Amino acid sequence: MTNSLYTPSPSTSASLQPINNPPFHTQPHHRSIAMAATGEPQPAKHQEVGHKSLLQSDALYQYILETSVYPREPESMKELREVTAKHPWNLMTTSADEGQFLNLLLKLINAKNTMEIGVYTGYSLLSTALALPEDGKILALDINRENYEIGLPIIEKAGVAHKIDFREGPALPLLDQMVDDVKFHGSFDFIFVDADKDNYLNYHKRLIDLVKIGGVIGYDNTLWNGSLVAPADAPLRKYVRYYRDFVLELNKTLAVDPRVEICQLPVGDGITLCRRIS
Ligand SMILES: C[S@@+](CC[C@H](N)C(=O)[O-])C[C@H]1O[C@@H](n2cnc3c(N)ncnc32)[C@H](O)[C@@H]1O
C-alpha cells in the first residue's frame, strides 16, 4: 500500500476503517527533513494522489512519474488511477510507480499463480492481472467488495477479469483453511500483502507455507511513511503511531528469517520482497 489509512479500532483489525488524515510525510516534521536535506524549502509536496514516495525531493519523484511511469502506464491503469483519485479514501491506492514495479517484477519471475491481500479499488490488482499470462490467476482478498467494484468495470474492459478470483472477507481465516489443505502448499508464485499491518506477521506465518520455494512475497508499507525512525516526540497521526510498532516488529522478524532472502526497497511506502528459500 500504500499508506494504510486506517484508524485503529480496539476490537479487530477487520473493522479498521480508512481515514482521510494526511499521511505522515505531509506533516511539518517530514517537511522539515526535506528542507534540511536540500537547504532550500521544497515546493508544495506530495500533490499526487497515491503519493507514497520516501524520496526527499518531490520534484525528483515527479520526474520519475512523468519520465518513466505515466508515459508507459496502460490506459486502463490510468483510468483506474483517475477514478480512484475521486474516492474519499484515495490515499490507500498503490502509487503508479509501485504499480509499474509490480508489473515488471511479475513478468521477471514469470508469475502465474498469485495472491493479493488488500485490493481496495484494484490498482495493484490490475497491474498484476495485466502482467500475468492469459491463464494466470490471482486470488484477491479484501473485507470490502464495494471498493473493488469501483474498479471492476475497468478491469473487465481491460480483458483481465477472468484471471481474478475475488473473495470478500478477512484474509486470515481463508489463509488458515488453505494452510490446512496441502494442495495449496507451495502453490503461489507471488503474494502481495497490502492490508492490515497488525496482521502482517500472522500472514507471514501462513504465507510462507503457501508460496513456493523460489516464489516471492511482497509486503507493502514496510517503511511506514518514514515514521519508523521518527523521534519519540514526532507529531505522528494516531494510526501511524498505532501501526508503527507492528511494522517495526515485522521488519525485525523478516531480517532474521532464514526461510527467506529479503530486499527492502524504498519504492512507494517501502516494499519488502521475500524470496522463499526453504
Ligand atoms: C491499502 S488498501 C489496498 C490498496 C490496493 N493494494 C491498491 O492497489 O489500491 C488496504 C485494503 O486492505 C483491506 N483490508 C483491511 N483489513 C483486511 C483484512 N483483515 N483482510 C483482507 N483485507 C483487509 C481494506 O479493506 C483495504 O481495501
The ligand as a MOL file (V3000), in Angstrom:
LIG
                    3D

  0  0  0     0  0            999 V3000
M  V30 BEGIN CTAB
M  V30 COUNTS 27 29 0 0 0
M  V30 BEGIN ATOM
M  V30 1 C -4.1180 -0.0150 1.2540 0
M  V30 2 S -5.5550 -0.7590 0.7700 0 CHG=1
M  V30 3 C -5.0550 -1.7650 -0.5650 0
M  V30 4 C -4.6250 -0.9510 -1.7360 0
M  V30 5 C -4.5440 -1.7550 -3.0080 0
M  V30 6 N -3.4560 -2.7100 -2.9880 0
M  V30 7 C -4.4230 -0.8340 -4.1970 0
M  V30 8 O -3.5960 -1.0620 -5.0780 0
M  V30 9 O -5.1720 0.1310 -4.2620 0 CHG=-1
M  V30 10 C -5.7920 -1.9030 2.0650 0
M  V30 11 C -7.0160 -2.7840 1.8770 0
M  V30 12 O -6.9270 -3.8240 2.8470 0
M  V30 13 C -8.2450 -4.1950 3.1720 0
M  V30 14 N -8.2080 -4.9220 4.4310 0
M  V30 15 C -8.0780 -4.4330 5.6930 0
M  V30 16 N -8.1040 -5.4180 6.5900 0
M  V30 17 C -8.2370 -6.5780 5.8930 0
M  V30 18 C -8.3070 -7.9500 6.2510 0
M  V30 19 N -8.2700 -8.3340 7.5250 0
M  V30 20 N -8.4410 -8.8850 5.2820 0
M  V30 21 C -8.4880 -8.5040 3.9720 0
M  V30 22 N -8.4280 -7.2120 3.5690 0
M  V30 23 C -8.2980 -6.2690 4.5110 0
M  V30 24 C -9.0060 -2.8690 3.2190 0
M  V30 25 O -10.3800 -3.0760 3.0430 0
M  V30 26 C -8.3410 -2.1090 2.0680 0
M  V30 27 O -9.1060 -2.2050 0.8870 0
M  V30 END ATOM
M  V30 BEGIN BOND
M  V30 1 1 1 2
M  V30 2 1 2 3
M  V30 3 1 2 10
M  V30 4 1 3 4
M  V30 5 1 4 5
M  V30 6 1 5 6
M  V30 7 1 5 7
M  V30 8 2 7 8
M  V30 9 1 7 9
M  V30 10 1 10 11
M  V30 11 1 11 12
M  V30 12 1 11 26
M  V30 13 1 12 13
M  V30 14 1 13 14
M  V30 15 1 13 24
M  V30 16 1 14 15
M  V30 17 1 14 23
M  V30 18 2 15 16
M  V30 19 1 16 17
M  V30 20 1 17 18
M  V30 21 2 17 23
M  V30 22 1 18 19
M  V30 23 2 18 20
M  V30 24 1 20 21
M  V30 25 2 21 22
M  V30 26 1 22 23
M  V30 27 1 24 25
M  V30 28 1 24 26
M  V30 29 1 26 27
M  V30 END BOND
M  V30 END CTAB
M  END
